């Protein structure tokens, strides 16, 4: 008898369907993991982490995101377990209320559509 794997994970890969209005769909399981280390390429990373490439690159430089590495001179990958651990850490930080959230813009500094001043003293 064969031993069952400890864990199984299924990733979906995008495909382009030109007949459909939605340009990104899913073609089915890309890989079934059986506990072995898994590396993902950029297209799979985009499905998991909804950040722009430039944002990911800047976060890598600041050591706030798992580092990519080269399998070959033209093939760049990320470790899937590191990416998943990063996502879980971000989720926990947010749930605990420790996440840094950018402040909203100061609308009083707008040049177009300036904020109307209301006279509250006459109320």
Residue pairs with C-beta under 8 A, 6 or more apart in sequence:
5 33
5 34
5 35
6 35
7 33
7 34
7 35
8 32
8 33
8 34
9 32
9 33
9 38
10 29
10 30
10 31
10 32
10 33
11 29
11 30
11 31
11 40
11 44
11 47
12 26
12 27
12 28
12 29
12 30
12 47
13 26
13 27
13 28
13 30
13 43
13 44
13 47
14 24
14 25
14 26
14 27
14 43
14 47
15 24
15 25
15 26
15 27
16 23
16 24
17 23
17 25
30 44
31 38
33 80
37 79
37 80
37 81
38 79
38 80
38 81
39 71
39 77
39 78
39 79
39 80
40 48
40 77
40 78
40 80
40 83
41 75
41 76
41 77
42 53
42 76
45 56
45 78
45 83
48 83
48 84
48 87
49 56
49 83
49 87
51 59
56 65
59 65
60 66
60 67
60 68
65 86
66 78
66 79
66 82
66 83
66 85
66 86
67 78
68 76
68 77
68 78
69 76
69 77
69 78
69 79
70 76
70 77
71 77
90 99
93 99
107 115
108 114
108 115
